[in-house]
């Protein structure tokens, strides 16, 4: 109830327009190409995030594109009437939808983590390990040993007290007036205590 109050909100960090344009471009690329350029979107994601998982997904999407496109090209009919061509095209479209969803999720998450401010305690922990033994440096017998690595404290000479500033003539009447009012108030309070209550 009597705390410090709410922490002030940090101003939102603006995302540059180029990042938004690239995100939109790579999100619509698989859809406008009917899934044939899904691998390009995954390649960009893998290059930006540099995570092994995204590289593996890029290889999987590229392999599925090569397999499906090879299946469509191997269809002997002129208008692609075979069932395997329909299934391959359906897989390419499904992969395109999955790639768009994953790309938007992973890219925005990566961008949010990258823009997140670090904790003030980040990197201040001491790593575990064997204790470090300091070497003793021999000192001459006449040198005083400073405490905890600090130099010895130098005594500070006492400062003479300064006399208060002299009162001006304009302050004198005011002080007299305040004293008179205080005396009057104390008399009133004494008289009030002496009178018996009803």
LOKE-406607 format. One record per residue: residue in three letters; x, y, z of N, C-alpha, C, CB in turn. Coordinates in steps of 0.2 Angstrom, whole numbers, padded with zeros to 4 digits, always signed. Glycine has a CB too. Layout:
BEGIN
ALAXYZXYZXYZXYZ
...
//
This chain:
BEGIN
UNK+0004-0006+0000+0000+0000+0000+0004+0006+0000-0005+0000+0006
UNK+0010+0006+0003+0014+0012+0004+0021+0011+0000+0016+0014+0011
UNK+0021+0007-0006+0027+0005-0009+0029+0011-0014+0025-0001-0014
UNK+0034+0009-0018+0037+0014-0022+0032+0016-0028+0043+0012-0025
UNK+0027+0012-0030+0022+0013-0035+0024+0009-0041+0023+0021-0037
UNK+0021+0010-0047+0022+0006-0052+0029+0008-0056+0016+0007-0057
UNK+0032+0003-0059+0038+0004-0063+0035+0008-0069+0042-0002-0064
UNK+0038+0013-0071+0036+0017-0077+0037+0012-0083+0040+0023-0078
UNK+0033+0013-0088+0033+0008-0094+0039+0011-0098+0026+0008-0097
UNK+0042+0006-0101+0048+0008-0106+0045+0010-0112+0053+0003-0106
UNK+0047+0015-0116+0045+0017-0122+0046+0011-0127+0048+0023-0125
UNK+0041+0010-0131+0041+0004-0136+0047+0005-0141+0035+0003-0140
UNK+0050+0000-0142+0056+0001-0147+0053+0000-0154+0062-0004-0146
UNK+0054+0005-0158+0051+0005-0165+0055+0000-0169+0051+0012-0168
UNK+0051-0004-0173+0054-0009-0178+0056-0005-0185+0050-0015-0179
UNK+0062-0005-0187+0063-0002-0194+0058-0004-0199+0070-0003-0196
UNK+0057+0000-0204+0052-0001-0209+0055-0007-0214+0051+0005-0213
UNK+0062-0007-0214+0065-0012-0219+0064-0019-0216+0072-0010-0219
UNK+0064-0020-0210+0062-0026-0207+0055-0028-0208+0064-0026-0199
UNK+0051-0024-0207+0043-0025-0209+0042-0027-0216+0039-0019-0207
UNK+0046-0023-0221+0045-0024-0228+0048-0031-0230+0048-0019-0232
UNK+0054-0033-0227+0056-0040-0228+0052-0045-0225+0064-0040-0225
UNK+0049-0044-0219+0045-0049-0216+0039-0050-0221+0043-0047-0209
UNK+0036-0045-0223+0030-0046-0227+0032-0049-0234+0026-0039-0229
UNK+0037-0047-0237+0039-0050-0243+0041-0057-0243+0046-0046-0246
UNK+0045-0059-0238+0046-0067-0237+0040-0071-0234+0052-0067-0232
UNK+0035-0067-0232+0029-0071-0230+0024-0072-0235+0025-0067-0224
UNK+0024-0068-0240+0020-0069-0246+0023-0073-0252+0017-0062-0249
UNK+0030-0073-0251+0034-0077-0257+0031-0084-0258+0041-0077-0255
UNK+0031-0088-0253+0028-0095-0254+0021-0095-0256+0029-0099-0247
UNK+0017-0090-0254+0010-0091-0256+0009-0089-0264+0006-0086-0252
UNK+0013-0083-0266+0012-0081-0273+0015-0086-0278+0015-0074-0273
UNK+0020-0090-0275+0023-0095-0280+0020-0102-0279+0031-0095-0278
UNK+0015-0102-0276+0011-0109-0275+0016-0114-0271+0009-0111-0281
UNK+0020-0112-0267+0024-0116-0263+0031-0117-0266+0021-0122-0262
UNK+0032-0115-0272+0039-0117-0275+0044-0113-0272+0038-0115-0283
UNK+0043-0107-0269+0049-0103-0266+0048-0103-0259+0048-0096-0269
UNK+0045-0108-0256+0045-0109-0248+0052-0110-0246+0041-0115-0246
UNK+0057-0113-0249+0063-0114-0247+0067-0108-0246+0067-0119-0252
UNK+0065-0103-0250+0069-0096-0250+0067-0093-0243+0066-0092-0256
UNK+0061-0093-0241+0059-0090-0235+0062-0094-0229+0051-0091-0234
UNK+0063-0100-0229+0066-0104-0224+0074-0103-0224+0065-0112-0225
UNK+0077-0101-0230+0084-0100-0231+0085-0093-0227+0086-0099-0238
UNK+0080-0088-0228+0081-0082-0225+0081-0083-0217+0076-0077-0227
UNK+0076-0086-0215+0075-0087-0208+0081-0091-0205+0069-0092-0206
UNK+0084-0096-0208+0090-0099-0206+0096-0094-0206+0092-0105-0210
UNK+0097-0090-0211+0102-0085-0211+0102-0080-0205+0103-0082-0217
UNK+0095-0078-0204+0094-0073-0199+0095-0075-0192+0087-0070-0199
UNK+0092-0081-0190+0092-0084-0183+0099-0088-0182+0086-0088-0182
UNK+0101-0091-0187+0108-0095-0186+0107-0101-0181+0113-0090-0184
UNK+0100-0103-0181+0099-0109-0176+0099-0115-0180+0092-0108-0173
UNK+0102-0121-0177+0102-0127-0181+0095-0130-0183+0106-0132-0177
UNK+0090-0128-0179+0084-0131-0180+0081-0128-0187+0079-0129-0174
UNK+0082-0121-0188+0080-0118-0194+0084-0120-0200+0081-0110-0193
UNK+0090-0122-0199+0094-0125-0205+0091-0132-0206+0101-0125-0203
UNK+0089-0136-0201+0086-0142-0203+0080-0142-0206+0086-0146-0196
UNK+0076-0137-0204+0069-0136-0207+0070-0133-0214+0065-0131-0203
UNK+0075-0129-0216+0077-0127-0223+0078-0133-0227+0083-0122-0223
UNK+0082-0138-0225+0084-0143-0229+0078-0148-0230+0089-0148-0225
UNK+0074-0148-0225+0067-0152-0226+0063-0149-0231+0064-0153-0219
UNK+0062-0143-0230+0057-0139-0235+0060-0140-0242+0056-0132-0233
UNK+0067-0139-0243+0070-0139-0250+0069-0146-0252+0078-0137-0249
UNK+0070-0151-0248+0070-0158-0251+0063-0160-0253+0072-0163-0245
UNK+0058-0157-0249+0051-0158-0251+0049-0155-0257+0046-0156-0245
UNK+0052-0149-0258+0050-0145-0264+0053-0149-0270+0053-0138-0264
UNK+0060-0152-0270+0063-0155-0275+0059-0162-0277+0070-0157-0273
UNK+0057-0165-0271+0053-0171-0272+0046-0170-0276+0052-0175-0266
UNK+0042-0165-0273+0036-0163-0276+0036-0161-0283+0032-0158-0271
UNK+0041-0156-0284+0042-0153-0291+0044-0159-0296+0047-0147-0291
UNK+0048-0163-0294+0050-0169-0298+0045-0173-0300+0056-0173-0295
UNK+0040-0174-0295+0034-0179-0296+0030-0175-0301+0031-0180-0289
UNK+0029-0169-0300+0024-0165-0305+0027-0165-0312+0023-0158-0303
UNK+0034-0164-0313+0037-0164-0319+0037-0171-0322+0044-0162-0319
UNK+0037-0177-0318+0037-0183-0321+0030-0186-0323+0040-0188-0316
UNK+0025-0181-0323+0018-0183-0325+0018-0183-0333+0013-0178-0322
UNK+0016-0189-0336+0016-0189-0343+0011-0186-0346+0016-0197-0345
UNK+0005-0185-0343-0001-0181-0346+0001-0174-0347-0007-0182-0341
UNK-0003-0171-0352-0002-0164-0353-0005-0159-0348-0004-0163-0360
UNK-0010-0161-0345-0014-0157-0341-0013-0159-0333-0021-0156-0343
UNK-0008-0163-0332-0007-0165-0325-0013-0168-0322-0004-0159-0321
UNK-0016-0174-0325-0022-0177-0322-0020-0183-0318-0026-0179-0328
UNK-0014-0185-0317-0013-0190-0313-0014-0188-0305-0006-0193-0314
UNK-0015-0193-0301-0017-0192-0294-0010-0190-0290-0020-0198-0291
UNK-0005-0193-0292+0002-0191-0289+0003-0184-0290+0007-0196-0291
UNK+0002-0181-0296+0003-0174-0297-0001-0170-0292+0002-0172-0304
UNK-0008-0172-0292-0012-0168-0287-0010-0168-0280-0019-0171-0288
UNK-0007-0174-0278-0005-0175-0271+0001-0170-0270-0004-0182-0269
UNK+0006-0170-0275+0012-0167-0274+0011-0159-0274+0017-0168-0280
UNK+0006-0157-0278+0004-0150-0278+0001-0148-0271-0001-0148-0284
UNK-0003-0152-0269-0007-0151-0262-0001-0151-0257-0012-0157-0261
UNK+0004-0155-0257+0009-0155-0252+0013-0149-0252+0014-0161-0253
UNK+0014-0146-0259+0018-0140-0259+0014-0134-0257+0020-0139-0267
UNK+0007-0134-0258+0003-0129-0255+0003-0129-0247-0004-0129-0258
UNK+0002-0135-0245+0002-0136-0237+0009-0134-0234+0000-0143-0235
UNK+0014-0136-0237+0021-0134-0235+0021-0126-0235+0026-0137-0239
UNK+0019-0123-0240+0019-0116-0241+0015-0112-0235+0016-0113-0247
UNK+0009-0115-0233+0006-0112-0227+0009-0113-0221-0001-0115-0227
UNK+0012-0119-0220+0016-0121-0214+0022-0116-0213+0018-0128-0213
UNK+0026-0115-0219+0032-0111-0219+0030-0104-0217+0035-0111-0226
UNK+0024-0101-0220+0023-0094-0218+0021-0094-0211+0016-0092-0222
UNK+0017-0098-0208+0016-0098-0201+0022-0098-0197+0011-0103-0199
UNK+0027-0103-0198+0033-0104-0194+0037-0098-0195+0036-0110-0197
UNK+0038-0095-0201+0042-0090-0203+0040-0084-0199+0042-0088-0210
UNK+0034-0082-0199+0031-0076-0195+0032-0077-0187+0024-0075-0196
UNK+0031-0083-0185+0032-0085-0178+0039-0084-0176+0029-0092-0176
UNK+0044-0087-0179+0051-0088-0178+0054-0081-0179+0054-0093-0182
UNK+0052-0077-0184+0056-0071-0186+0054-0066-0181+0054-0069-0193
UNK+0047-0065-0179+0045-0060-0174+0048-0062-0167+0037-0060-0174
UNK+0048-0068-0165+0051-0070-0159+0058-0069-0158+0050-0078-0158
UNK+0062-0070-0164+0069-0069-0164+0070-0061-0163+0072-0071-0170
UNK+0066-0057-0167+0067-0050-0167+0065-0047-0160+0062-0047-0172
UNK+0060-0050-0156+0058-0048-0150+0064-0050-0145+0052-0051-0147
UNK+0067-0055-0145+0072-0057-0141+0078-0053-0142+0074-0065-0141
UNK+0080-0051-0148+0086-0047-0150+0085-0040-0147+0087-0047-0157
UNK+0079-0038-0147+0078-0031-0145+0077-0030-0137+0072-0028-0148
UNK+0076-0036-0134+0075-0036-0127+0081-0033-0123+0073-0043-0124
UNK+0080-0028-0118+0086-0026-0115+0088-0031-0110+0084-0019-0111
UNK+0095-0031-0109+0098-0036-0105+0097-0034-0097+0106-0036-0106
UNK+0097-0038-0093+0096-0037-0086+0103-0033-0084+0096-0044-0082
UNK+0102-0029-0079+0108-0026-0076+0113-0030-0073+0106-0020-0071
UNK+0111-0036-0072+0115-0041-0068+0118-0046-0073+0111-0045-0063
UNK+0116-0045-0080+0119-0050-0085+0126-0050-0085+0116-0048-0092
UNK+0129-0056-0085+0136-0057-0085+0140-0055-0079+0139-0053-0091
UNK+0137-0054-0073+0140-0052-0067+0142-0057-0062+0137-0046-0064
UNK+0139-0064-0064+0140-0069-0060+0148-0071-0060+0136-0075-0061
UNK+0150-0074-0055+0157-0077-0055+0157-0084-0056+0160-0076-0048
UNK+0161-0086-0061+0161-0094-0063+0163-0098-0057+0165-0095-0069
UNK+0161-0104-0057+0163-0109-0052+0170-0111-0054+0158-0115-0051
UNK+0174-0113-0049+0180-0116-0051+0184-0117-0045+0184-0112-0056
UNK+0190-0119-0045+0194-0120-0039+0196-0113-0036+0201-0124-0041
UNK+0197-0112-0030+0198-0106-0027+0205-0103-0029+0198-0106-0019
UNK+0205-0097-0030+0212-0094-0032+0216-0092-0026+0211-0088-0037
UNK+0222-0094-0026+0226-0093-0020+0230-0087-0022+0230-0099-0018
UNK+0230-0082-0018+0234-0076-0019+0241-0077-0016+0231-0069-0016
UNK+0246-0074-0020+0253-0075-0018+0254-0070-0013+0258-0075-0024
UNK+0258-0072-0008+0260-0067-0003+0267-0063-0005+0262-0070+0004
UNK+0266-0057-0005+0272-0053-0007+0276-0051-0001+0270-0047-0012
UNK+0282-0052+0000+0286-0050+0006+0286-0043+0006+0293-0053+0006
UNK+0285-0040+0012+0285-0033+0013+0291-0031+0018+0278-0030+0015
UNK+0293-0025+0017+0298-0023+0022+0295-0022+0029+0302-0017+0020
UNK+0299-0023+0034+0296-0023+0041+0293-0016+0043+0301-0025+0046
UNK+0296-0010+0039+0294-0004+0041+0288-0001+0037+0300+0001+0039
UNK+0285-0005+0032+0280-0003+0028+0273-0005+0032+0280-0006+0021
UNK+0269+0000+0033+0262-0002+0036+0258-0006+0031+0258+0004+0039
UNK+0255-0011+0033+0250-0015+0029+0243-0012+0028+0250-0023+0031
UNK+0241-0010+0022+0235-0007+0022+0229-0013+0023+0234-0004+0015
UNK+0224-0011+0025+0218-0016+0027+0214-0017+0020+0214-0013+0032
UNK+0213-0023+0019+0209-0026+0013+0212-0023+0006+0202-0024+0014
UNK+0218-0021+0005+0220-0019-0001+0219-0011-0002+0217-0022-0006
UNK+0217-0008+0003+0216-0001+0002+0222+0003+0006+0209+0002+0005
UNK+0223+0009+0004+0229+0012+0007+0226+0015+0014+0231+0019+0003
UNK+0231+0016+0019+0229+0018+0025+0225+0024+0025+0235+0018+0030
UNK+0220+0025+0030+0216+0031+0030+0221+0037+0033+0210+0030+0034
UNK+0220+0043+0030+0224+0049+0032+0219+0052+0037+0226+0053+0026
UNK+0222+0054+0043+0218+0058+0048+0216+0065+0045+0221+0058+0055
UNK+0210+0066+0046+0207+0073+0044+0208+0078+0049+0200+0072+0041
UNK+0211+0083+0048+0212+0088+0054+0205+0091+0055+0217+0094+0052
UNK+0203+0092+0062+0197+0095+0063+0196+0102+0061+0195+0095+0071
UNK+0190+0104+0058+0188+0110+0055+0186+0115+0061+0183+0110+0050
UNK+0188+0121+0062+0185+0125+0067+0178+0127+0065+0190+0132+0067
UNK+0174+0127+0070+0167+0129+0070+0166+0136+0068+0163+0127+0076
UNK+0162+0137+0063+0161+0144+0061+0156+0147+0065+0160+0145+0053
UNK+0157+0154+0067+0151+0157+0070+0145+0158+0066+0154+0164+0073
UNK+0139+0158+0069+0133+0159+0065+0134+0166+0062+0127+0158+0069
UNK+0130+0167+0057+0130+0174+0054+0127+0179+0058+0127+0174+0047
UNK+0129+0185+0059+0126+0190+0063+0119+0191+0060+0130+0196+0064
UNK+0115+0193+0065+0108+0194+0063+0107+0201+0061+0103+0193+0069
UNK+0103+0202+0056+0102+0209+0054+0097+0213+0058+0100+0209+0046
UNK+0097+0219+0057+0092+0223+0061+0085+0221+0059+0093+0230+0061
UNK+0084+0219+0053+0077+0218+0051+0074+0211+0054+0076+0217+0044
UNK+0079+0206+0056+0077+0200+0059+0075+0201+0067+0082+0195+0058
UNK+0078+0206+0070+0077+0207+0077+0070+0208+0079+0081+0213+0079
UNK+0066+0212+0076+0059+0213+0078+0055+0207+0077+0056+0219+0074
UNK+0056+0203+0072+0052+0197+0070+0053+0192+0076+0054+0195+0063
UNK+0060+0191+0078+0061+0187+0083+0058+0189+0090+0069+0186+0084
UNK+0058+0195+0091+0055+0197+0097+0047+0196+0097+0056+0205+0098
UNK+0044+0197+0091+0037+0196+0090+0035+0189+0091+0035+0198+0083
UNK+0039+0184+0088+0038+0177+0089+0039+0175+0097+0043+0173+0085
UNK+0044+0177+0100+0045+0176+0107+0039+0178+0111+0051+0179+0110
UNK+0036+0184+0110+0031+0187+0113+0024+0182+0112+0029+0194+0111
UNK+0023+0180+0106+0018+0176+0104+0018+0169+0108+0017+0174+0097
UNK+0025+0166+0108+0026+0160+0112+0024+0160+0119+0033+0157+0111
UNK+0027+0166+0122+0025+0167+0129+0018+0168+0131+0029+0174+0132
UNK+0014+0171+0126+0007+0172+0127+0004+0165+0127+0004+0177+0122
UNK+0006+0161+0122+0003+0154+0121+0004+0150+0127+0006+0151+0115
UNK+0010+0150+0130+0012+0146+0136+0008+0148+0142+0019+0146+0137
UNK+0007+0155+0142+0003+0157+0148-0005+0155+0147+0003+0165+0148
UNK-0007+0155+0141-0014+0153+0140-0015+0145+0142-0016+0154+0133
UNK-0010+0141+0140-0010+0134+0141-0010+0133+0149-0005+0130+0137
UNK-0005+0136+0152-0005+0135+0159-0011+0137+0163+0001+0140+0162
UNK-0014+0143+0161-0021+0145+0164-0026+0140+0162-0023+0152+0161
UNK-0026+0137+0156-0031+0132+0154-0031+0126+0159-0031+0130+0147
UNK-0025+0123+0161-0024+0117+0165-0026+0119+0172-0016+0115+0165
UNK-0025+0125+0174-0027+0126+0181-0035+0126+0182-0024+0133+0183
UNK-0038+0128+0178-0046+0128+0178-0049+0121+0179-0049+0133+0173
UNK-0053+0120+0184-0056+0113+0184-0061+0113+0179-0059+0113+0191
UNK-0062+0106+0176-0067+0105+0171-0074+0104+0174-0065+0099+0168
UNK-0079+0105+0170-0086+0105+0172-0088+0098+0174-0090+0107+0167
//
